[in-house]
Amino acid sequence: MRGGGFDLRVEPWIPVRLRAGESEHLGLCEVFKRAHEIEDLELPVPPAAAGLMRILACLAARIAHDSDVSLDDADVAEEIDDWFELRERILKAGRFQPDAVDAYFGRPELEGRFDLFDPERPFLQDPRLRVECVDSKGAPNPSGVNKLVMGRPTGVNGAVLFGHFTDTAPVPVPSADAAWHLIAQLYYGPSGQCTPRRITNERTGSGDAAPLRKSVSYFPWGPDLFTTLVLAVASPQTEADWDATDFCPWEEELNAPLGPLPAVTWPGRMLTGRFRHAALLIPSDDGRTVTDAYLTWATHEPPRQVRDPYQILDRRKDGNFQPREADGARALWRDLDSLLLKDGRLDSRRPPALEHLPRQLLPQLRVRAYGFDQDGQQKDSVWFQATTPHVLHWQEENDTTMAHHIKRCHTTAEQVADRLDLAARIAWKLATDTNADPSPKAKIKLDARKPGPWASIALTRYWPSAEAKFWQLTRAGHTADPVEKPFIAAALAVLDEAIGQANRADIRVARARHRARGLLLALLRPHTSG
């Protein structure tokens, strides 16, 4: 293997936790050779981890094989049962074969393609930006290293959220960290204004949102990284173009920014070939840090529509489906029914990567979620990572009773939350508006602009309590129990906490509290109006 400025095949840029308990940083080759020894990835930037998992899944499809047939073999993929049998044999082997790892990463045509700073084909970058991103006088016009690093402020007056970084005194980024943020930008980058790029006489400075922006990804998570990566290779999808040869960006020539988009093929272009941004990192002399970066648009062609295998789809009001949006305030357990139930059961569709999992592995599998709460343009709020307990043996195909019980518990928890929100708003209205009628059957007109503080306080406290009740209800022997009472009890408790002890002597507050509690208790009597 040829050396380079920062060769991602060998440089220790991926933080992992071994099954033995130690933490290490490994390059791509060692990640695959030791995947059976690795328990988890430990990237501290969840959007980078979500993108890296897609890259690793593509690499796993190339490397994992049995009898010289790899998981990405198009002929085997045509017969889905044959493909599942191949995956089963690969899983039984228990590891990626070292010679297969060396064979792929040592392919002559890939020399330099995994080097972060290769002058001709740096990894996931476009070297043409050096001459295409220039100002009106022809001088280089980079975007700045702060634009690369998610969470850093950009511009002279950018908000300081995750540390004191300014464009007037940019701080270089370690090359390993820069690789994480490069991946995060390509998968989650913003739409709108960007560094202008001149290809013809026209100098354009706007782009589209990255393919995963404001979304959350769900992966089946095994007891070791080998199992996780093999299962991350989602079964072949009919949406792919099977007549075209499949490539990942590092395996083919640079795209033509003004030309048509290539066909979406499985799995390479589906997972790593739909970027809307182009990037180029500028290294320090020794290649240990990134001192500057270009970030701009890669194409203005309409994106090709394809189902991402790691996303839940939710039905919109118009009947179409869209990826579930990331919500930093939403705990992962509230998504469980969408991960366990068959598609026909809900107004949501479960990720294809969670379909057709090997039944014997289900008791060992968890679900890992990576999300980034963003708007569709420039605003980033919070990213998150979460992992469920071992829950996939509750999938409807394997345990219908439990899957439906999970759905019932979640639905009830959401209904109680909605009623708690309403009850707390009504209580605040009755306690503070002297014109409001406190009688039990009086209709209360609420002002959405003046919700009062009680609803927010109550809901913030309700969800952690509801999660504890939820997991209690999933214990063996509880599937036939009524599920309303635990959630209503949690709601009543947090409602009292939100109103507070000091206010209870006030007769208006007492009446408001009584009315609010009645609204919650009415959920135990579903045919009685509240």
Secondary structure as UniProt FT lines:
FT   TURN            8..10
FT   STRAND          14..18
FT   TURN            19..20
FT   STRAND          23..26
FT   HELIX           28..33
FT   HELIX           35..37
FT   STRAND          38..41
FT   HELIX           46..63
FT   STRAND          65..66
FT   TURN            67..68
FT   STRAND          69..70
FT   TURN            71..72
FT   HELIX           74..77
FT   HELIX           80..93
FT   HELIX           98..105
FT   HELIX           108..110
FT   TURN            111..114
FT   TURN            116..117
FT   TURN            123..124
FT   TURN            127..128
FT   HELIX           129..132
FT   TURN            136..137
FT   HELIX           145..148
FT   TURN            150..151
FT   TURN            156..157
FT   TURN            167..168
FT   STRAND          173..174
FT   HELIX           175..188
FT   STRAND          192..198
FT   STRAND          203..207
FT   TURN            211..214
FT   STRAND          215..221
FT   HELIX           225..232
FT   TURN            238..239
FT   TURN            242..243
FT   HELIX           249..251
FT   TURN            257..258
FT   TURN            266..267
FT   HELIX           268..272
FT   STRAND          277..283
FT   TURN            285..286
FT   STRAND          289..297
FT   TURN            309..310
FT   STRAND          313..315
FT   TURN            317..318
FT   STRAND          321..323
FT   TURN            328..329
FT   HELIX           332..335
FT   HELIX           336..340
FT   HELIX           343..345
FT   STRAND          348..349
FT   HELIX           352..354
FT   HELIX           359..364
FT   STRAND          366..374
FT   STRAND          380..387
FT   HELIX           392..394
FT   TURN            396..398
FT   HELIX           400..432
FT   TURN            434..435
FT   TURN            440..441
FT   TURN            448..449
FT   HELIX           454..473
FT   TURN            476..477
FT   TURN            479..480
FT   HELIX           484..499
FT   HELIX           501..503
FT   TURN            504..505
FT   HELIX           507..521
FT   HELIX           522..524
FT   TURN            526..527
//
